Amino acid sequence: MNNTNHTDYNLIDEWVDKGAGILRFSPNCTWHREDRDGFTGKESIINNAVSQLNNTINYSWAKYGSLNKVGSNGDFGIGYGYCNNYIGWHTGDWAGANPDNCFDERQQLKVFLSEIFELITGTADLNGTNTLMTITNPYDNGNLNPIGKDLWAYVFVKDSKT
């Protein structure tokens, strides 16, 4: 795997004994928009998060998987919701952000990236803190950082379903 970013792949591997750190769905999974609890927000933020994750596992020389949007009945939903009054939350089949608890759209993007990451990989709180602190850039527009890209791709490359 890529070592130029000094990525600690043990952040994923430590979950394997817990039955996680692997893909919870097919490498070419499907998702649908699913807002909950009367909350809603911009779809462009969700699409940006999904696009960044897709771009990280698709290269000209290899395609490791994809997150494909469907109208309904996908493997999981992504949207806005109460999220137990946190900034974000995921269940076994949903990842979301609470727009009332996020400071701005940048934070919503970071939350969607981390909640989708945790939902699909079965992980939570990488490095002992909120996953968004590890996989996104804290001071820019909230995009996936090089370590986040490495960890995301690592799960797809190492998983037996890929």
Secondary structure as GFF3:
##gff-version 3
##sequence-region A 1 162
A	DSSP	alpha_helix	10	13	.	.	.	ID=ss1
A	DSSP	three_ten_helix	16	18	.	.	.	ID=ss2
A	DSSP	beta_strand	28	33	.	.	.	ID=ss3
A	DSSP	alpha_helix	43	56	.	.	.	ID=ss4
A	DSSP	beta_strand	66	69	.	.	.	ID=ss5
A	DSSP	beta_strand	76	80	.	.	.	ID=ss6
A	DSSP	three_ten_helix	83	85	.	.	.	ID=ss7
A	DSSP	beta_strand	88	90	.	.	.	ID=ss8
A	DSSP	beta_strand	94	97	.	.	.	ID=ss9
A	DSSP	alpha_helix	105	121	.	.	.	ID=ss10
A	DSSP	three_ten_helix	126	128	.	.	.	ID=ss11
A	DSSP	alpha_helix	131	135	.	.	.	ID=ss12
A	DSSP	alpha_helix	146	158	.	.	.	ID=ss13
###
